[in-house]
Amino acid sequence: MKIFTSKSSFQIEKQISFDLENKQITSLEYFAGSVLSSIILTLLEQSKKRGSIIEEIEGVLNLSLENPLSLVGVKGYDEEPFIRNITVTVFLFVDLEDNDFDEFTFNALKNSPIYNTLKRSMGLEIIFKKLI
């Protein structure tokens, strides 16, 4: 299926895949990538406003999918699948003292519309790890 947005289009064949050899990006992976990229890009934008204090950044997103057996057609299992929570870990190489680091990351998240939307609708934990 081809999906069109206001500026682009892309191909998605499945909403989720449990096949480790599947190379196609699924709807769930696009969603996870969107969440992670929004948080990282927000931090980079806020860093740039402060004079580019972030030297390096990367992140990992883990999500907890409830009732996945409904998606693979297990007989008698018809609970609604949903994402219970998301944990994002962001690793930053930044020259800030601990208090300034905490203040910067906390305030930066206030500028992420995706973060601000999801924190109201599910468990969403963001862990910042300062690299030395």
Secondary structure, 3 states (H helix, E strand, C coil): CEEECCCCEEECCCCCCCCCCCCCCCHHHHHHHHHHHHHHHHHHHHHHHCCCCEEEEEEEEEEEEECHHHHHCCCCCCCCCEEEEEEEEEEEEECCCHHHHHHHHHHHHCCCHHHHHHCCCCEEEEEEEEEC
